[in-house]
């Protein structure tokens, strides 16, 4: 997210205007195309990885060892680290991001000099892998994984501000800031390609049943996850100021 916003700052800066006049349709379209190419270049691979819940262990008694001489000695419990708890990890990728990424800027407004508001609509085909294991003091009770694909949808309501800061000597600095005021994330076209012991059509049927069950029995689960994602996007989408010194640029 931070990479996207920094790239957006660099792409928007040449198009910033001090007059309260919106960009033309062709200008917004060209900017969308330019920004899409930059986002494709800077998208991380993989898109997301969470393995902090994988590999949990605990200290477990593994035997006794006699300490000291036979007479007057004492037994001492020996401990060993063993796998324990619920393990899970997730990995999200986009193998064909160059072809599947769709980005469009809309609702471009300039309500006042130096301030621009717009909406960025983004869609991207993704693939995910989810692994889960349950351990009890070194004994694995369960192991399973699910692979699937979905189309991630993201709408960013953005605000860009530009102003100049005079200097005692020389040309002023241009200060640019882009931030996400609000976001809306979601997904569609969810498809399960693999369930342990199943594959193909059977896996997809099981996946649709599972998704339907969650939506019917726990409708708040999906909503809460999306709310957390939106809050995280807004928090990470407040970039620091990008400062450009005209004196240094022209001096070079």
Secondary structure as UniProt FT lines:
FT   HELIX           2..13
FT   TURN            14..15
FT   HELIX           25..42
FT   STRAND          48..50
FT   TURN            52..53
FT   STRAND          57..67
FT   TURN            70..72
FT   STRAND          74..83
FT   STRAND          85..93
FT   TURN            95..96
FT   HELIX           97..100
FT   STRAND          102..112
FT   TURN            113..114
FT   STRAND          115..136
FT   TURN            137..138
FT   STRAND          139..165
FT   STRAND          173..195
FT   TURN            196..197
FT   STRAND          198..199
FT   HELIX           200..217
FT   HELIX           219..236
FT   STRAND          242..245
FT   HELIX           246..251
//
